[in-house]
Amino acid sequence: MKISVVMATYNGEQYLKEQIDSILSQTLAPQELIVCDDCSTDGTVAILEQYQQRRLLTYIINEKRLGLIGNFKKAVALASQDNCVALSDQDDIWLPDKLMSSAALLEQMDNNVPCLVHTDLTLIDGQNTVLNNSFKDELAQNGYKHNLQTLLFANFVTGCTVLMNPKLRYSFAHMPDDIKFHDAWIALFASAFGAVAEISAPMVRYRKHENNVSIAVNTKPRNRYRSTAEELLKAIKGQDDFLRLQFQTARRFYQQYSSSMAPGVKGHFEQFLKLEQKPYLFKKLAFRKVVRQFKI
C-alpha cells in the first residue's frame, strides 16, 4: 500500500520537529510527506526547509491564508494519484506502528467504496504529560458503538488519526471551505457511502496546548453533570447551542449529497435534522436514546 502523509502547518515551530520525526520513524514508511504551510510568521518554514533539503519531505507555502479546511484540501490534492492519504496535525506525536496498523485494517475493507480508518488518541499537554489515555473516554464516547446514527449526534473521528483510501480522498476536494471540522465531514461521507473502521488503541499522542486549533487548552476534564448543567442553563437563557455544529454540518452534507443517498441513510439524516427546531430537552433525550440503542 502506498501512503501519502499530508500535513497542514501554521506557526507550529514549537512541536513541529517532534511530529515530523515521528512520521519519518514509522514502521511502515510513507511514500511521501507533503506539507502545506498557511503563511506562517514564525520559524515553521525554516524547519520545513531543513527537512526538504534532506529530501525527507516536500513543502509548499500558500500565496495567501487558506484556513485549516482550505489548507488541508490543498495538501490532499497534492498527494500522488491513487495513494491512500493520512492526515497529520503539526503538533502531535505518532506512535511507530500508527500507519502499519491502519494500513493493515484498511486492506481488509472493501476498497471499491470510500473507506476510512481512525484510531483513539492519548491526550497530552505541552510537556508530554498524559492527561487521559483515551480521547474517547475524555469525550464520553467509549460506551457505545460508532456508526452513522451516533456520528450525527457527536463526531468520533479525529482527523489526525485518519487513513483514507483513494475513493474517499477524491471526495475531499468537494468539501465546503466554510464548515467547522473536516474530519466530521469525511466521517459522514465514509459512513454514508462506504465504510468506517476503528482501531480502539491510541495511535497518536494528541497535544492539548494554548495554540491548538482543535481543542482548547482551558477545556476542563470531562464531567457529564457539569456539561449537562451548562447546556441546560444556556437553553433556559434562550442560548441553546446543543448540537448546533452537528446540525450545521449534517444540513450542509444533506443538501450536497441527499440525491445520492440510499433510502436508509437519507432517513437517518432527515430524522436527525427534524430535531433542530425542537427544545433542548427533546434533543437531549433523542441523543440519550440513540446512545442507549447502541450501548456496548
N, C-alpha and C positions, 0 to 999 in steps of 0.2 A: 504493500500500500504506500503510495506517495502522498506525503503530507506537507502542506504549506502552513507555517505558523505566521499569522498576521497580528501585528501589534499596533495600537494607536497610542501615540505619546503626546503629552503637552506638559511642559515644565515638570518633568518627572525625574530629574537628575539624582534625587536623594536615594532612591531604591532601584534605579534602572539597571545598574550593573549586576546586582544580585539576581534580578529577574532574567536578564539575558543569559547569564551563566547557567541558570537552572534549566533553561530551554536547550542550550547547547550541550548540556550534560545528560540529556535524555537517553535512556537505553535503546529507544527507537528514534534515531536521529531524523529530524525533519529534512525534506529535500531542500527547503528554503525558509528563511526567516525574513519577512518583509515588514518594514516599519514605516508608517506614515506619521510624520510629525506635524502637528497643527500649529505651526508658528511659535514654537517655544522661545522664551526670552531668557531662560537660564542656561545651564550647561548641558542640557539634554543632547543637542545636536553634536557637540564636541565628543560626547561619549559614543554616540552612534557612529561618528566618523572613525573613531579608533577601531571599532569592530568591523566597519566596512573596509578599511584599509587592510585588514587581516582576512578579508573575504569571508567573513562569518555571517554577514547579513547585508541586506540592501535597504537603504532608507531613502525616503522622498520627503521633501519639505513642501507643504501646501503653499500655494501662492497667496491664499487668504484663509482665515479661520473657517473651518467647516463644522466645528462642533463634534461631539462624540459620535453621533449617528453617521453624519456625513464622512467623518474620518475613517470609521470602520468600513463603511460601504466602499470607499475608495481603496482601502487596503485589501479587502476581499476581492475586488475586481482585478487587482494587480497580481493575484496568485496565479500560478501556472494553470493552464486549462486542464480540466478533468482531475485535478488534485483534490483530495479531501482537505478541508481547512479547519485549523484550530485557532480560536480567538485567544488573544493574550492581552491582559492589562499590563501596565508599566511598573507596577509596584508590588507584585505578589512573588511567590516562590513556588515553582512546580516541583513536586516530588519526582524522583528519577524515572519511575515507571508510569507516569501520567499518560504519555502518548501511547506507550506499548499496551497498557490495559484498555484504553479507549479504542484503539485500533482493533484489538482482538475482539471486542464486543461488537464493534461496527461491522466487522467482516461476517458476523453471524446473522446479520439482519438482511432484509430484502432490499438491496440497494438499487432496485428498479423504481423505488419511491423515495421521496425526501426522508432522510434519516438523520437522527441527532443522538449523540451520546453525551451525557453530562455526569458529573460526579459531585459528591459532597465536598465541603471545604473545612479546613481548620481555621478558625478566626484568630488572628494575631494582632498585636499592636505594633507601633513603630519600632519597638525594641525587640521584636520577635518573641515576645512573651505570649503564650497561649491564653486566649480569653475564653474560648469554647472549642472543644474538639470536634464539634459538629455544627455547621451553619444551619442545617435543617432543624436541629434542636433549638438554636438561637431564634429561629423564625417560627417555632412550634409547628413544623411541617413533617415531623418524623412519626406521627401517629396514624397516618392514613396513606392509602395508595395514591400514587400520582398518575393522573390521566387528564383528558381534556376537560371533564366536568370540574375537577378540583383546580385545574390550571386557570380556568376562567375566573375563579374567585381569588387565587393567590399564585403568582408565578413562582415556580420552584426550580427554574433553570437559571443558573448563574453563568453569564457569558464567558467568563474566563476559564470555565471548565469544559467548554463545548468543543466537540469534534463533529463536523458535519460532512456528509457525503456530497458529491458534485450536484446531485439533484436538488439538494437544499441550498447549497452555496449560490446557485444561479438565481434563486428567489431573493437573495439579499439585495440585489440591485433595485428591486421594486418596493423596498421598504420606504415608507414616508419619512422625510427628514425631520418632521416635527413631532414624532412620537417620543415618549419619555425613555423607553427601555428597548434596546434592540434585542436583548435576549428573550424578553417576553414575546416579541413579535415572531421570532424564528421558532420558538417553542410552540406557539399557536399554529404556525404553518406546518411544522412536522407532525403535530398531533392531529391536525385537521386532514392532512393529505398524505401522511406517511406514518412514521413510527418514531417513538422516543424511547431510549433505553437509559437506565441509570446505573452507575456504579455507586454503591452505598458508602464505600470507603472514601475518606477525604484524599484527594489527589493534588490539592492546591492549598498552600498556606496563604490565606486571604487577609490582606493587611487593612486594618482599620486605623486611619490617621487623619490629621487635620486637612490634608489636601485630597483625600479620596473623593472621587466624583460619584461613587455609587453607594457609599454607606457613611453616614455622619459619624464623626469621631465622638460626639457627645451623646450618641444613642445609648440609652440606659439598657442594662441587661433585661432580657425578655421577662415580662411579668404579665400574665394573662389578665389578672384582675385590674391592674393599673391601666392597661391598654383599653380594656372594655369601659372602664370608668371615664377615661379621657374621651373616647368615642361618643359615649352617651351624653357627656356634658356638651360636646360640640353640637350634637343633634338637638338637644334642648335649646341651645342658643341659635338654632337655625343655620348652623355651620356644618351640616352633615357631609363629611368628605370620605366616609367609609366606602371603600371600593371605587372611589372616584376615578383613579388612574386605570383600574381594571375595566371600568365601563368605557372610558375613552379609547383604550387600546382595542377592546373587543368590538366596539362600534365601528372604528376605522377598518378593522380587519374584515368585519362582516360586509361593510359597504364595498370593499375591494374584491372580495372573493366569494360572496354568497352564491353567485350564479354557478360556481364550480363545485360547491359543497355537496356531499352526499346528504340525503334527507335527514339521517340521524344526526350528523354533525351540525347541519343547519338548525335542527331543532334545539340542540344544546345551546347554541348561540342565542337563538330567539328567546328561549326560556330565561336565560341569564339576563339579557338586555331588558326584558319586561320588568325586572326588579329595579331598574334605575330610578324610577319615579316613586317607588314605594318608600314608606317611612323607614327610619334607621332600624327599628326593632324587627321589622319584617325582613329586611336584608340580612340582619344578624342571624335570625332564625333559619333563613334559607342556607346561609353559609354553614351553620352548625349541622343542618340536615344532610348536606352533601358530604361533610366530613364524617359524620356518623355512618353514612351509607357505605363509605369506602374505608372504614376504620380497620386498622391492622390488628 
